[in-house]
Amino acid sequence: MTRVPVTVLTGFLGAGKTTLLRSLLTQADGRRIAVIVNEFGDAGFDGGLIEECAAKACAPGDIVELTNGCICCTVADDFVPTMDKLLSRATPLDAIVIETSGLALPQPLLKAFAWPAVRTRATVDGVVTVVDALALSEGRVSLDEDAVSQQRAADPSLDHDDPIEEVFEDQLACADLAVLSKSDLVSPQHLADIETQLKKALRPGVTIVRAQGTLAPQVLIGLASVAEDDLAARQGHHGEEEEHDHDDFNSIVVTPSTAGSIEAMRARVGDALGLAGVLRVKGHARIDGKAAPVVVQGVGGRVDLSFARPGVSQAEHLVVIGLKGFDEAAARRVLVG
């Protein structure tokens, strides 16, 4: 039996995974591709964005959104049954793409490919780790362990273990391909420095490609890595731990009031991102006098707003993801307006 190739698309919050996936689906070239989208928290968002552009690649039921927590923690309850259902469809799939939550660890997901319901029918074609070049250039995520150690030595109040660094380390450890996103927003010198640091963190032979939102499908699919058979070489911070949690992070869902203008909504999201510990804001919101809701994407100091495609029905809420203990009440106040 031919096993269906599965691409695991990972990367930290706001790195550009959904943008890359949308690009892949619009260039499917006749392939039938199923998609599993995983969200951290109780509300979905990325699945709707993917459905808007998946007509060429996906049949009804081929896009599954899991919002019951990070997929690495819900393998038995969510992932394996979902894979079993997709692999049992009457019309065989050409490929499956799994977009993990930005906080998910890839290793437990790869181990799940040894489960009886999966192992004879699917294989990990490759782990594609999307790396946010802008975030690295701004120091929001660090590749320089020496610099991090020096910062901790100079300021004892800094946590010895940085949960962001731990997740990022695990995502890099699993990579078969590293996609450097938002490369057009970073200077050539910064990009060169980032690539030098990345090569130190990645396994030998892992390719780094620069992207400005799109890549040809043949770059992402066809890696033939059989990653589930190579777990020993893909151990990051958490090593072979079977269980872990995400207690260092939290998320809330906010229903914003209608903003007077798109710039007013941009200001709200910017204020939320400026709160200590807030990492990501995304979702849909309403602008006064506009028929379509606005799509909100905020990470770091960057806020991208665009109007949703006419006729697409989306729940108008914003998901806020941050470090445990961020001021949820303040985030609600600034986003509700």
Secondary structure, 3 states (H helix, E strand, C coil): CCCEEEEEEEECCCCCHHHHHHHHHHCCCCCCEEEEEECCCCCCCHHHHHHCCCCCCCCCCCEEEECCCCHHHCHHHHHHHHHHHHHCCCCCCCEEEEECCCCCCHHHHHHHHHCHHHHCCEEEEEEEEEEEHHHHHCCCCCCCHHHHHHHHHHCCCCCCCCHHHHHHHHHHHCCCEEEEECHHHCCHHHHHHHHHHHHHHCCCCCEEEECCCCCCHHHHCCCCCCHHHCHHHHCCCCCCCCCCCCCCEEEEEECCCCECCHHHHHHHHHHHHCCCCEEEEEEEECECCCCCCEEEEEECCEEEEEECCCCCCCCCCEEEEEECCCCHHHHHHHHHC
